[in-house]
Amino acid sequence: MRYFFSTGEASGELTAVALAEAIARLDPGARFEGIGSDRMRAAGFTVRQDNGGWASMGPLAAIPRIPKLLAIGLRLAAQLVLSPPDLVVLVDFGAFNVRFATVLRALGFRQPIIDLYPPGTWLDDPKRAKAVARVALPLTAFAHQRDFFTALGLPIAYFGHPLASRYVMRPPRPAPPDDGGTIAILPGSRPGELKYHVPLLLRAFKLLKAKRPRLRAVAGPADERGKRYIQEAAQREGIADLSFASGTGAAIADADAAWVSSGTAVLECALSGVPVVALYVVSPRLEAYAQRVRAGRFVTLPNLVMRRQIVPELLQELATPESLAREMERLLHDPSQQYAEFSAMREALGPPDAIQRCAAFAFELAKSGKV
């Protein structure tokens, strides 16, 4: 059968590939295609549209992209109506994907559509929930969202978080020597994240290295563009001993802890048992919007899942080199408490076979053709 996945950025691709691999074990002849980039190509997908440059920080930054994305969505929807896949899987990126599904339905697409990570997970917006349920079958990774949709009388599927089983928590590590340690630097992949996070993190590293002369740093950029940006910034800061690894997994493999831009990478670190300090900074013109949307809530997934702060969140003006260095020093001195919290978080994310259950659900839906 044919499966079409629609993603908008690297984190969505990660889940798309994981789910496709699990589906392929049930449907060995499955063909995968969709909207994605290098990760999906490497996994054997036929990429019908590259999503490079789609991700943006906030609605104002997204406005210039809207006409282009609408045109792309309309073109792809028309193609899928003419040659329907057995199943469409929307992965996150709700601003585009819900509209894409709406256009598909308006043009007469009759095959099932799954919305994995439907929008509004932590905002409890009935209007948005109903908009998703009109055009797709929501498949959430979080029990909280399942309960919210159910309370509204809306259909929703839940099997646990599909990425949880992909990561094995390493055994707890002792604190590194007082004069050393290895820190992973994961600033994010969007241009705005690189712009605001990289200088802060490099300066924090310099501050901490003054206290810990044998401290090492490993940057894990998402792509070559990110690597070049970090290299140039490190040169300007006079940092010569920064090494690079390809992506989050490689960067944290031997790290004692990590500075991470809030997003999927924080969850990856937590599921791997790597202590984390999270940060996120947006431009001043987006700050008011971000404060309104957040409304006092946590922003990192581990904190949202556990409903308390287990990962330090340094947002906006709180994300200074000094505060980043101070929180990291605290974690390096005693990583045990956060590690215990990560173990509890893994339990809260649902059963360990969630990805297999999600795949079986998708496979049976594609096979039945029922909307």
N, C-alpha and C positions, 0 to 999 in steps of 0.2 A: 504494500500500500504506500501511498504518497503522503508525506507529512510536511506541512509548511509552517515554519517557525518565524515569528516576527519579533526581533529584538532591536533595541535602540542604543545599547552601549555594552561595554565589556562584561559587566556583571550579569546582564541578561544572557549573553552568549555562554557564559560559564554554566548556567542552569540549562540552557537549551541543549548544549552538548551532553551534559550529564543525563538528561532525560532521554535524548535520542539514543545514547548508548544502551540505556536500560530497555527502551522499546525494541531496539534491534535484537536483543536476546529473546524477545517474544515473537518478533516478526523479522526473521533473518533476511527476507527479501525487501525490507523497507527501504524506501528512497526518501532522503531528507533534502529539503531546499528551504529557501527563505531569505529574510533580511538579516544580514549579519556582517561579519568581517573575517579577519585572519583565523581566529580560533575555530569558527565554524567551517571554514575552508579546510583547515588542517584535519578536521574530524570527518571529512568526506561530504559535507553539504555542498549542494549547488547553490551558490549565493546569487540570488536574483537581483539584489540591490545592496550595495555596500552602505553601512550605516556610519562610516567614518565622519566625525565632525558633527554628528547629530546631537550628542549630549550637550546640555547647557546648564548653567547655574541660575535657576530661577526663571520666571515667566518673561521678564523683560529681555533677558538674553535670548530667549527662544523666539521672540516676535519676528526677527528678520528671517528665521528659518521656516516660518509657518507656510508661506505660499509654496515654497519648494516641496515641503513634506506633504502638503495636501495634494499637489500634483503627482508626486510619487505614489501616494496611497491610492489615488484614483486610477492611475495606470495599472498598478499591480492588482487592484481589486477587479478591474475589467478582465485582466488576464486569468485570474483565478476563477472567475465566473465562466469563462469560455473553456477552461481546462481545470475542473475542480479537483483539488487534492482531497484525500479522504478525511483529513483532519487539519484544521488550522490551530496552532498553539501560539497565543500571544504571551510574551514573557515581559512582565513589568512595563516600563515606558508608557504609562497609561495615557499621557497627553496625546500621543500618536495612535496607540493601539486601539483605544476605545473608538476613536473616530474611524480608524481603518475597518474595524468590525462593523460599525454602523453603515459605512459605505458598502461593504460587502453584502450585508443584508438588504440594503436598499436596491442593489443591482440584481438581487435574486439568488444570491448564494445560499444553498440549502444544506450544505454539509455542516457537521458539528464544529463549533469553535470553543476552545478552552481559553480562559484568561487566567494564566498562572501568575501569582502575585497581583491580584486585582488592585487597582488604586484605592487610596483612602484607608490603608490597613489600620492606621492608628488614629484617624480623625473622625471615625464614626459619622460619616456623611450619608444620610439616607438617600438624598437625590443622586449622588454619585453611584451608590450601590445599586439603585434601581436602573440607572443608565447602563451599567455593566451587565446586569442580569437580563436586560431586554435583548441583547445581541450575542451573548456568550454565556457559557457555563463557568462561573468562577471556581477556581481551584486554589485555595489559600494554603499558605504554609504555616499559618498561625491560628491557634484555637480561639483567640480573642476575636478575630475577624469572622470565623465560622459562627460563633455565638451571636455576633451582631447581625449578620445576614439572616440567620435562622429566626431571630427575634422579629425581623421585618417580614417574615414569611417568604423570603427569597431562597431559591436553590443555591447551594454551595457545596463543594466537596472539600474534604480535609483528610489528609493522611499523615500529617507531620511535615517537617521541613525537608524538602528533597535533597538538600546539600549536606545534611548532618552526617550521613553515613559515609560520605566521601573523605572525611577527615578523621584521622586517628589521633587522639590526644596522646602526646608523648608523655613519658613518665615525668613526675615533678623533678625539677632541677634545683640544686642548691644555688644560693646567691653567688654571683661571680665574685672574684677578688675585688677588694675595695678600690684597687687602682685600675681595674680593667672591665671587661665585659664586651659584648657585641650587641649593637642595636640595629634593627632593621628600620629603614626610612621608607615609608609608603605614602607619598604625598597625594595620591589620586592621579587620574588620567586626563581629566578635563583641563582645557587651557587655564580657566580661572583657578582651579585647584593648584595647578603648578605655580601660577603667578603669586598666589597668596601664601601657599604652604611651604614651598621649597626654601625661600629665604629664612623664614622663621625656624624651620627644622635644622638648617645648616648652622644658624647662629646658636641654637640650643645645643647642638652637638659640640660646638667650640667651647661653650660655657662648661659643659659637663666634662669635656676632655681636659680642661684645666684642672679639674679635681681628680680625674681618673686618667693619668697619662697613657695608659695602655688600652684605653677604650677604642673600639673599632666600630665602623658604621658600614652597613651594606644597604645600598639603595635598590629598590625593586620596581623600576619604572614599568608601566604597562606596555610601552612601545618605544621605538627608536626616537620618536619626537620627544618623549618624556626623558629619555636618557640624555639626549643632547642638551635639553634644558637644564637638567640637574648638573651635568658636567660643566657647563658654562657658569652656572651660579656658584659651583664649588670653586672654580678658578678665581672668580671675583672675591670670594670669601677667604681665599688662600688656604683652602683645604685640599691637601694632596693625597691623603690616605683614605679616600672613600672608594670602596669597591662596588661593583654592580652585579646583580643577579637578574635573571629573566623572570619577572613576575613575582607575585606574593609568595607562592610556595617556596621558591628557591631562596628568596630573601630571608624568610623566617626559619629556614631549615636548621641553621646553627645559631640563631639569635637568642639572646637571653631575654629580650623584650623588644617592643616595636612602637614607634610613633606612627600613627595611621590616620589618614583622612577618613572621616566617618563615612561608612558605606559597607559594601559587602566584604571588603578586606578585613574590617574589624571582626566580623563574624568568622571569617576564615581563621584568623589568629586565635580567636577564642576557642573554636572547635579543635584547633591544633594544640591548645594548651600553652600558647605563647602570651605572656603578659603584655598588656596594651595600654597606651595613653592615646586617646583620640582627640583630634582637633578638627575644626571646620571654620573657615573664614570666607565670607562673601563680601562683595563690594558694598560701600556705604549705601548706594541707591537700592540695593536688595535687602539691606539689613532689616528695615521696617517690615517688609513683607515676610521675611523669615521669622521675625519675632511673632508676628500675628498668626502665622501658620503653626508655629511650634507651641505657642500659648503655654509655656511652662513645662512642656513635655520633654522627656529625654529625646535624643536624636540617634544614639547608637543602638543597634539591634540588641546586643546583650542586655543593656539597661531596659529597653522596651519590653523584652521578653520577661525579664525578672521583676520588672516594675520597681526597681530600685537601682541606685548607682553602684555598679560593680566595675565599670570602666570609667576612669576620669574623663570628663568631657570638657575640653577647653575651647570655647566658642567665642568668636569675634574678639573683643578687646581682652578677653581672658587668655587668649592664645598668644602669650608673649614668649620670647626665648627663655626668660627666667622661669616662668611657670612651667613650661614644657620640660626644662632641665630639672626643676625641683620635683615634679611628679615622677619623672623617669628615675631619678636618684632614689626616690622612695620605693619604687617597684623593684629596682635592682637590689636594693638592700634586703627586701623581704617579698619575694614573688609568691609565697605559699598561699596567702589569703585569697588573692585573685584566682589562683589556680583552682582552689576549692569551689569558688563561685562558678567558674567555667564548667566544672563537672556537674553542678546542679543545673546550670543553663542547658546543658546537652540533654538532660532528662526532660526538661520543660519543652523542648522542641519536638517531642513526640517519638514514636517508635523508630528503631534503627533501620527498618526496611522501608522507610517512607518513599524513597526513590523508586523501589520496585513496585510499590502500591500505586504510585502516581503513573508509572509506565503501564501497568496492567489496566488502570482506568482509561488512559488515553488509547491504548490498543483496542480495548473492547468498544469504546465509543466510535473509533474509526471503523471498526469491523461492522458495527451495527448501522452506522450512518444516521443514527437518531440525533436530532437536534435537542 
